[in-house]
Amino acid sequence: MELKNKQRFALGAFFFLSGFNFASWASRIPTIKAALELNEAELGTVLLTMPISSMIGLPISGWLVTKLETRIPLTIAFLCNSICLSFIALANSPAALVAALFVFALTMRIFNISMNTQAITLQKQFAQKINGSFHGLWSTGGIVGVGFSTLLISLNIPIVPHLVTVSTISLIAVTVAYRYMLRGDRSSTGNKLAFGKPDPYILYLGLLVFFAAVCEGGMFDWSGVYFQQVIKEEVFTAGYFIFMTFMALSRFISDRIIDKIGMQTTYIISASLIFSGISLAIFFPSFWPAMIGFSLVGFGTASVIPMTYLLAGSSKTYSPGIAISLVTTFGIVGMLIGPPMIGYLAHAFSLKVSFVAFAIAGMMLIPISRMFFRLEKATTE
C-alpha cells in the first residue's frame, strides 16, 4: 500500500473515533440531565462550557500547528480527550460536569484543528477530492457511537461502564494509528495573523461555518431531548441516529456532488434541506415526520463545514492551519450561541418553537455564500 494511502487510513481512524466519542457523550445528555435534575435553562448553561472552552483552545491549537507537526498535538489532545469521557460519566454534580466538559472541549478543539489541517495537507497528494470522505468517517463514527449508545440504553447499562468502555477503545486504537500519521507538514509561511480590517475571504467563510455550527451543534445537543419531550419516544436516540446517518451518507458522496453541481449550488441546496427538515419536524411533531425532517437536516448540514474548510485551505493570506483556526472561531461562536439559545428559548416558550432558530440559521447560508462567491470572482478577474 502506498504511503499516502496509509496516511489517509490513519487520519481517517482519528476522524471516525472523534465522531464515535462525541456521539457517545451527546447521546447521554438526556441521561445526565435527568441524573443531575437539570431543567432546560440549566442544561443550556452547562452546555455553554464547551464552546467557551473551545474558544480558549483556538489560539492554543493555532499556535501548536504552526510550531509542530500536526500529528503531535493531534495525538496527545485526542488521548486526553478520550480519558475525559470517563470523567464526564463519573461527574456527580453540575460543577464536576462543567470541569470535565471544559477539558473535554479544550482537547477536542486542539485535535480538531490539527486533524483538519492535516486533512487539507494530505488532500494535495490526491487528484480526487477526499476531504468530504474524512468528515463522512466522522459522521460514521457518530452513527456507530449513537447506535452503540442506543443498544446500551435499551439494555439499561449505566453511563459509567458505557463511557469508560468508549475511552478504552479509543486509547488502544489511537496508539496504533499514530505510527502511520503524516509527517513533516509544518507550514513555514502564512503563520502570522494580520490585525486590522478583517480579511473578507475568511470573514464570509467564517459566517458560513457560524450558521452551519448553529444548526449542527444544536442538533447534536438537542435532537435527543426533542425526541424525548416533543415526540415522546422512549428510545430518544432515534432522532439523533437518523440525523447522523444521513449526514454520513451525504458526506461520503458530497465530493462527487460538488464536482457535478458546484459549490455555489451545493450551499443553496443545503440551506433548503435544513429549512424543509426543521419545518417538517416542527409542524408535524410525530415520529415519522420528525424522522424524515431530521434526515433532511442531516443531509443539508453535511457538506457545509468540510466544503468551507476546503475553501479556507485555499486562502492566499494564511497557511491552512491558521485559516482553518480563524474560520473555526466562527463555528465556536455558533456553538456558543446555538445550543444554549435553544435551551433558553425552550424554557421561555417551548422546545418545538425554539427549533425555528435552526431553520433561520440554515437559510442564512444562501445570502452569505452568494456574497462569498461574488468576492471570489471579483478577486480572480
Sequence and secondary structure as in RCSB ss.txt:
>XXXX:A:sequence
MELKNKQRFALGAFFFLSGFNFASWASRIPTIKAALELNEAELGTVLLTMPISSMIGLPISGWLVTKLETRIPLT
IAFLCNSICLSFIALANSPAALVAALFVFALTMRIFNISMNTQAITLQKQFAQKINGSFHGLWSTGGIVGVGFST
LLISLNIPIVPHLVTVSTISLIAVTVAYRYMLRGDRSSTGNKLAFGKPDPYILYLGLLVFFAAVCEGGMFDWSGV
YFQQVIKEEVFTAGYFIFMTFMALSRFISDRIIDKIGMQTTYIISASLIFSGISLAIFFPSFWPAMIGFSLVGFG
TASVIPMTYLLAGSSKTYSPGIAISLVTTFGIVGMLIGPPMIGYLAHAFSLKVSFVAFAIAGMMLIPISRMFFRL
EKATTE
>XXXX:A:secstr
  HHHHHHHHHHHHHHHHHHHHHHHHTTHHHHHHHTT  HHHHHHHHTHHHHHHHHHHHHHHHHHHHS THHHHH
HHHHHHHHHHHHHHH  SHHHHHHHHHHHHHHHHHHHHHHHHHHHHHHTT SS  HHHHHHHHHHHHHHHHHHHH
HHHHTT  HHHHHHHHHHHHHHHHHHHGGG   S    SS S   SS  HHHHHHHHHHHHHHHHHHHHHHHHHH
HHHHTS  SSTTHHHHHHHHHHHHHHHHHHHHHHHH HHHHHHHHHHHHHHHHHHHHHS SHHHHHHHHHHHHHH
HHTHHHHHHHHHTT SSS HHHHHHHHHHHHHHHHHHHHHHHHHHHHHS HHHHTHHHHHHHHTHHHHHHHHHHH
HHHHH 
